[in-house]
Amino acid sequence: MIKIKGNTLVKDKVLKVSHLVYGITTSGDNLAVTYNKQLWLEVISTDGKVLQQFHSTGETQHFKSPLFITTSPDGTLWVSDCGNNTITKMDAGLTILQTFTSPLLEEPCGITAVTEDQILVCSLGNNSLLLLQPSTNTMSTLLGKDDGIEKPLSLTYCPQERKIFVAPYPTDSIKVFKFT
């Protein structure tokens, strides 16, 4: 963990977790983690203690390849599943609340929440950046190949600058898009 001391970041500690980490987000005072090639998610404390687990196996298999995870401002967790072409909404206890699909959603990867009702998703297989609006259960293309989106893997939104940062796969650059 990293602590901010004045304007300096200092290393605090290293957390040992269950497997190779793929995605991570904050969930209240805890962390929510997805793992590389594993069909489970965990909520862990900031000292590394497992608080909640969601196993996706056998008859209860919900995920095929959960990759990225984000938290919306209300604390809801959002998980992109590249294997099932779905986005799953979960509460902080890892209970599934809703699953979203769309013909536009091909190999969803990076995911970030702008608001509770505006979730941005990288559709790697569709070369697009999608906008999911859970209240209306709709998904639409925000940016596509004609806008310079190609193999989008990861993204984040900066509300202070009203910009979206998108990293394609594979890349040594980040594309920046500004709301005007």
N, C-alpha and C positions, 0 to 999 in steps of 0.2 A: 504494500500500500504506500501511497505517497501523501505526505502531509505538506501543507503550505505554511511556511514560516515567513511572515512578511511577504516579500515578493519572490521567495525562493522555494523551490520544491525540494524536499528531502525524502529519501527512501525510508519507509517505516518498517515494512516487513514483506515477506513473501508467503502467500497462502498456498498450501498444498490442497489440490482438489482431486475429484474422483477419476478424471481422465484428461485427455487432451482438449483444452478449451477451444471452442469455435466462436461462440457469441457470448457477450456479457453486457448486462445493464444493471442499473440500480433499481431496487424495488423497496421503497421506504428506506429504512436504515440497513437494508440487506442487499445482496447481489443475487441476480437470477442468471443462470449459466446454462448454455447448450454445449454439447460435447461433440467433437469430431467423430463421425461414424458411429455414434451411440444413439439409441432411441430413448433417451431420457433427459429430463431437465431437472435442475436443482435450484432451490433457493438456499443460499448459505449466508451465515452471518459474516460480518467484516473481519472476524477472527478465524474464519474457515470452517465453522461448525455447520453441518448439514441440518437445515431446519425443515425443509419440505423436499419431496422427490415426486416426480411424475414419470412412471415407467410406461413405455409404449411397446408392449410385447403381447404375443399370443392373440387372444380374442379381443383384448383391449387396445390393440395397436392402433394408435391414432396418427403417429408420425412415421414417415419413411426416412426422411433426411432433414431434421430440424436444424437449420443453420444459424440464422441471425435472430436476434431478439432485441426488443426495445420496450421502453416504458412510456405510456402517454401521461400527460400532466395529472390525470386523476388516479394514477397508480396501476392502471390496467397494463398487463403484459401482452405483447404481440410477437408471435413467432412465425417466421417464414419457413415453409416446408418445401424444399426443392424437389423432393421425391414424389410428393402428392399434389404439387401445384396448388397449395392452399396457404392461407393466412389464418392463424388461430388466435383468438382473443381469450386470455386467461386472467383470472384474478391473482392476487399476490400469493395465494395458497396453492397455485397451480391447478385450480379447477377450470376445466374448459367451459367457457361461456358461449362461444359461437365460433363457427368455422366459415371462412369466406372462400369462394371459388369464382372463377371467371374465365371465359375463353381467352381473355387478354393475358392471363397469368400463366406464363411459361417459365419454369425454373426460377421461382422467386428467391431472391438472395437478400441483399441489404434492405433494411426496413427502418424507418424513423417516424416518430409521431410528431406532427406539428401541433395538433390539438387532439382532444378526445375523438373528434369526428373527421380528422384529416390525417390519414396514415399514408406515407409515401413508401413505395415498394419498387425495388429494382427487379425488372423482369428480364433476366439474362437471356432466355431463349427467344424473347420477343423484341429484344433491343429497344426497350422502352422503360420509362419511368412512369409508374402508375399512381393514381390517387384513389385510395379506398375511403369511402364515406360510409361508415357502419350504420349511421342512423337511417340511411335510405337503402342500405345493402347494395350500393353501386360502386363500380370500379371503372375508371376512365383513364385514357392515355393523357398524361400531362406533357411529356416530351417523348419523341421517338427518334428514329434513325435520321430523319430529315433535319432534326434539331442538333445533331451531333452525338446522339446517344448510341453507343455501340458496345455490347457486352457489359452492361452496368452490373458491377458486383457489390459495391458498398456505397452508402450515402449518408449524409447528415444534413440537418437544417439548422441554420444559425438565425434565430429570430431577431437578434440585434441588428444584423446587416441585411436581413430578408434575402438570404442567399441559400441555395442548395449546392452542396459539394458532392460530386459523383466521381467514384473511382472505377474505371472499367477494368476488365480482366483480360489478360495480364496487363499491368501498367506501371509506368514510372511517372504518371501525371494524374492530376485531379482536375476535372472540369468544373467550372464555377458558373452557376446560373443565378441571375438576380431578378427578383420580382420588381416590376416597375409600376 
